[in-house]
Amino acid sequence: MVDIEYQSPEAIKAFQEEKLQVALKYLQEHSPYYQRMFARCGIDIKEIKKLEDLTKIPFTEKKDLQLYNQDFLCVPKDKVIDYITTSGTMGDPVTFCCTDADLERLAYNEQKSFACAGLGPGNVLQLMTTIDKRFMAGLAYFLGIRKLGAGIIRVGNGIPELQWDTIQRIKPDSIMCVPSFILRLIQYAEEHGIDYRASSIKKIIGIGEGMRNQDFSLNLLGRKIKEKWDVELYATYSSTEMGATFSECEYGLGGHVHPELIIVEIIGEDDKPVPDGQVGEVVITSLGVEGMPLLRFRTGDMAAKITEQCKCGRWSYRLTPLVGRKNNMIKLKGTTLYPPAINDVLDNSDFVENYVVYVRQSEAGTDDVMVKVGLKYQPDFDVIKELKDRFRSRLRVAPAVEIAPKEEVAKINYPAKSRKPVKFIDLR
């Protein structure tokens, strides 16, 4: 049978509508939270037949998961095999319970995603992210590579010395990690005489950070890696709540959806679907989840849906690189922007070593933005004036800028318990 991703848009839609019927029936029978919602809102699931009918159902939000966490559980506790928590990027972490079937689903999801990124039996992937600390992603990657039949080396995050020792000993052909860590790997290699360009690594799969602009060209981080190390770069997008991954294929034209695992809507400021190709908030409905399935969950991530056929032959829709997080939107002096736009200015300033962006609410109720910057070296010009001029040139407005020791900023970027680099702190 032809993989559903390669079938026509009409076939994919009909397929997802059948899956949606099964998911709704399951929630009606097993989910205390959704049973209450359906009763409270007078929703007859038999009337939800088309994907367009999803708009009749209220959204599920992160706060619902935080307030009524156990009411989302659809199975007895003795069926729960694995306990996971989200990274807490936008507030308190949420606990997710996975059954054995859910772990099989995760393995299938990552098997397809790795295959999309060109991996298969015979490849060896060095995993530079944690598989412990209640983290779903590391476990999912391990399960997926195992199901794919490729090899995996579970090194964990950080420690460039150990990463390079492993590369030189075992000679993997692929790396999976947070893209900014690649720059630290390169720096370590240069400082210690390691010829990284002649290493066994041919492919890097990035997680947690974007490597492309909205037009799919490499962003500054992607360009910095590519200029230093001419390897294949693949970006991915995923989250614990989705239990699914959007992975690029070899053409790098957006993250492919796996239609059997997730339904995606893109909604605008009015909470209604936007036309394909227009940026809005990503809303997901999980398919095939047994433990804690979600219906119309607002991710808070901003992206657009692409529906034309990809060069790889897949018809499954794709998502553009994330523009930012809806809750992180900043209104600075009348201008709306997202943190990645500020990051881009700073990343393009060669005298900037590291930084963190703070947003506070002013006494007037508007957003105040302050950027704390660590310097690589002390230029012979006024750094604060130069950065403000660059911000105004790119963004039309300039945040406050404060210079701090780069060691102080590094401690903020990499706190002990964080799974991801911290570059944005919202104090509103």
N, C-alpha and C positions, 0 to 999 in steps of 0.2 A: 504493500500500500504506500502511496506517495505521502511523504511527510506533509502534515497540514500546513506548514509554513510555506510550502511551494504551491499550494492550491489557490484557486481564484479568490479574490476578495469576497465574492458572494458565498463561496463554499466555506470560507473561514467564518464569516458572519453567522451563517446557518449553524455551523458546528458550535460556535460559542453560545448561541441561543439555546441549543440543546443542553449544553453544559450548565448554563444559567438556571434552567428549569430544575436540574438535579441539585444544584447548590441551594436554591431557594427552599426546596422541599426538605433538604437536610437541616437547614437553619430552623425551619418551622417545627421540625420534630425534635431537635436536640439543643438549640441555643436558648438559654433563659433570657439573654439580653434581647435577641431578635424576636423571640416570642412576644415579649413585652412591647417592643417597638411596633410589630405588626398589629397587635391588638389596640394599642394606644392610637395609632394613626389610621386604623380601619383599612389596612392593606390586605387585599386578597391576592395571594401570590399567583393564583391562576390567571390573573389579569396582566401579569408581567411576562409577556411572551417574546417581545423583541428587545434588542439592546436599548432602543430608544425609550422603552417603558421604564428603564431604571430611574429616570427623572422623577417618577412618582414616589420613590423611596427616599426618606431623609438620609443625610450623610452620617457616617460614623466618624468621630473625631478622636484625636489623641487623648483628650480629657475624658472621653467615655471609657477608653481602655484603662486609664489611670483610676477612675472612680469606681468602675464596675468590673474590674479585671477578671475575677473568677466567674462572672456571669457570662463571659464569652466562651468558656470551656464547654465543649459539646460531648465530652466522654467522661466516664468515671475516672477518678484519680489513678486507679490501678492500671489504666491503659496508657498513662503518661510515661514515656521512656526518657525524655530529655527536657530539661528546664533551661530556658534561654531568657536573657534580658536584652532590651534594646540598649543602644549606646548612650541614650539620654541627651542627644544633641540639642533637643528643644524642650528640656524640662526633665522631670523625674523619669527614670527608666521604667519600662513596662515589662512584666513577666509574660513569656509565651511558653505554652506547654505543647510538646510535640509527641505524637504517637509513633509507633514503628512505621506506620504507613506514611506519616509526614516526613520522616527521615528518608524513606524511599523516594518520596516526591522531590525532596531537596536534592537527592543524588541525581535523579533524572533531570531536574532543572539545570544543575551545573554540568552534567554530562553533555546536554545539548548546547549550553553556553560555551563550554570549552571547545566543542566540535565546531561551533560557529567561528571561534577564534583560530581555527586551524589546527587544533591539537587532536591527537589520536594515539592508538597503541604504538609504543616505540618512543614517544616523547617523554621527557623527564622534566617536571615542573618543580622549581624551588619555591616553597610557600613561605613568604616573609610576613605573615600575619599570624596572630595568636589563634590557637585552636582551643584554648581554655578560657577562663574568666567569664563563663556563661555567654560566649560570643557565638552567634549563629554562623557567621560567614566562614570562619576558619574550618569549622566542622563540615559545612556544606561543600567547600572546595575539596576537602579531603575525600568526602563521600563521592563527589562527582568524578574526580580523577580516577578513583578506584573503579567506579562503574564504567568509565570510559575505557579502562584498560591501559592507561598511561601510568608512568611512574611519578611518585611525589616524594619530596624531601621536606619534612616538617621542621624547619629551622626556627620559625617564630619571628617576631618583629625585632628591629633594631640590631645592634652589635655588628657593625660593618666587618670587623675582623673575622668573626665566625661565618658571616655570609660568604666572604671571599675564600676562606679556607674550605668551605663546603663546595663552592663552585670549582675550585682547583682540584679537589679530591674526587668529586663524583661526576663533574662535567654535565650539569643539566643544560638543556637547550632553551628553557623558558623560566621566567621569573614572574611571580604574582606579588604585588605589594602596593602600598600607597606611593603614587608617582614621585612626590617630593623626596622620598627616601632614596630614590635612584641618584639624585644629585649628591647626596651624602656618600653613597657607595662610590660614585665617580671620584669625588674629592678624596676619599680614603685611598682609592687605588692610585691616584696621581701622587699623593703624599708618600706612598709606600712602594712605589716603583712597580705596580701591578699593571701589565699591559691588558687592560680590560677590553680593548677593541679586538684583541686576538683571542678572547676567551670563548668558551663554548656557547655563550648566551646569544640567541638569535631573535628572541621574542620577549616582550614585556607586556603583561596584562595589568592594567592599573585599576585600583579600587579606591573609592572614597574621595577622590579628587578628579576634576575634569582635566582632559588634555586637549580638548578641541573647542573652537569657537562655534557660534551658531551656524556658520557657513561650512563647518566640518574641517576647516583648516586647523592646523595645530595651534593651540594658544601658546603663550610665552613658555609655560612649563614644558609643554610638549616639544616646542622648538629647542629649548635648552638641552633637553635630553637627546633629541635627534641629532643636533649639531655635534654633541660630544660623542655620542654612541649611536652608530647607524644600525639600529635594530628595528624590528617591526614593533609598532606600538598599537595596543588595543585598549580602548576605554570600556568600562562597564558601569552600569547603574543598578543598584539593588537596595533593598532594605529588609529588615527582619519582618516588618508587617506584611510586605508583599509576598515573602517566601518565593521570590522569583528574581531572575536576573535578566537585564537587557544588555546583551553583549554585541559589540561590533563584529562584523565579518571583515574579510581582508580589504574591503573597499572603504571602511571607515566612514560610513554615511549614516550613522545613527545606530542606536541599540535596538536589536530585533526582539520583538515580543514572541513568547512561546504561547500560542493561542489556547493550548490545552490547560494552561496553568493560571492565566490571569486575564481579566477584562480591564481595559483602560479607558477612562473618560478624561477629557481635558475641559475644565470649566473656567469661565471668566469671572469677573468681579460680581456679576449678577447671579452667580451660582448656576448658570445655564451653560450647556455645551457650546464651545466656540468652534468655528469652522476649522477643518483640517489645515495644518500649517501655521495656525495662530497659537501664540504662547498663552498658556493658562495653567491652572493648578492640576497636577496629576492626581486623579481619583481612581482607586483600584478596587476590584472585586476579585477575591481569590477563588480559584477553582480547584477542587480536589483536596482541599485541606480538611483533615479529620478533627484535629484537636481544637484549634481556635480560628476558624474561618472568618473573614471580614467581608462586609457588604458595603460598597460605596465609601471606602475609607479615604479620607482626605490626607494625602501624604505631606502637604505643605510645599512640595517641590514644584518648580515652574519649568515647563518644557512645552514643546509642540509635537503633534503627531504627524508623521509622514506616511502617506498611504500609497504612493506610486511604487511600482515594482523596483526592488533594489537590483543593482548590477549583478549580484550573486545569484539572482533568480528567485529569491524569496519574495512572496507577496504579503507576508505578515507585516503589519504596520511597524514602524520604527519610532523611537523617540529621539528628539534632538538632544544635544548636550544641555544640561540644566542651566537655566539662566540664574537661578538662585533659589532661596526659600522664601515663600510668601510671607512668613512671619518675620523674616529678616529685612523686609523692604524698608528702606530709609527714605524719609522726606526731609531733605536738607535744603533749607532756604528756598523752598518751593519746587525743588527738583526731586523727582522720584528715581532712586537707584538701588542697586543690590550690592552687597559686599564684593562679589567678584569684580565689579567695575573698579572699585577702589584698589583691590588687590592687583589688578592689571597694571595700574599706574606705578605702584610700588615695585612690582616684579620687573618692570621695565627700567627701573632706576638702578644702574650698576653699582652705585655706592651704598645701596641698602642691603644689609645682611639679613635682617629679619624684622618682623613687625607684628603688631596686634591692633585691631580696630575695636574701639569702644563706642557704644551708642547709649546715650542717656536721654531721659526726657527733661527738657528745660522747664523752668518755672512757668513759662508761657504755654507749655503743653506741646512744643515742637521738638524735633529730634536734634540733639547735639551730638556731633561725631568728633572723636579725638583719635588720632593715630599715633601710637607709640612706636618709634623706629629705632632699631639698632643699626649702626653703621659698620661697613666693611673697613672703611678708612675715612679720614677727615678730609673732605675736599677743600679746595682753596676758594670756596664761595659760600654764601649763606644757604645752608641746606634747607632750613625751614621755608625761606622765600622761594627757593628753587622748586621744592615739592609742591608748595601751594600754587605756583604758576603752572606746574604740570597738571595738577588736579583741575584747575580752571580751564586749561586748554582742552582736556579730554572730557570733563564732566560738567563744565560751566560753573561749578561751585567748588569750594575748597574746605575740607575739614580742618580742625585745629591739629597741629603737629607738635609732638614732643619728642626730643631726642633722649634716649636712655642707653645705658650700657648693653651691648648685644647679649651678654651673659644673662642679664636680668630678663630681657625679652625672651630668650631661649627657654628659661624656666617657665614662663607663661605659656609658650607654644607647646611645651611637652610636659604637662603635669603628670605626676606619678600614675594616676588611675585612668588617664584618658587613652582611648583606643585610636584617636585621630589627632593630628596637629590642631591646636586651638589658635585660630587667627582672628576670630570674631567673638566678642563678648557683648551680649545684649543686656543692658542694665535698666531697660525701660519697665 
